[in-house]
Amino acid sequence: MSALADPTRRAIFERLADGPKAVSQLAEGLPVSRPAVSQHLKVLKEAELVVDRAVGTQRLYQLNPAGLDALRAWLNRFWDQALAAFAAAAESEGKQADD
C-alpha cells in the first residue's frame, strides 16, 4: 500500500490499467521528468504491482496480475472484517431491542 501512497505513483498505476506503456508514454502530462517516472516505476516494481519487459530498445511496463491479486486479497480481508463487525453490531442492537 505504501507504493500507492504517492499521488504520482497512483497516476502511473492507473495509466497502466489501459495496457502496457513505455516510460515516455507514462510521463506524458505528468508534472515530473522521465527519470522520476522511472524511479516511481522502480518502487511499483519492487512492490510487485508492475512488471516490465524489453521490446526493442524500450521497456514496456504493465500491471502485474499476481501483485493485484495479493493487493485485492489484503483489501478484502479488511472488507470481510468490516462486514463481520457490522453484522455483529446489528445483531447486538437487535437483541437489545428484543429485551
Order of alpha helices (4+ residues) and beta strands (2+ residues): alpha-beta-alpha-alpha-beta-beta-alpha
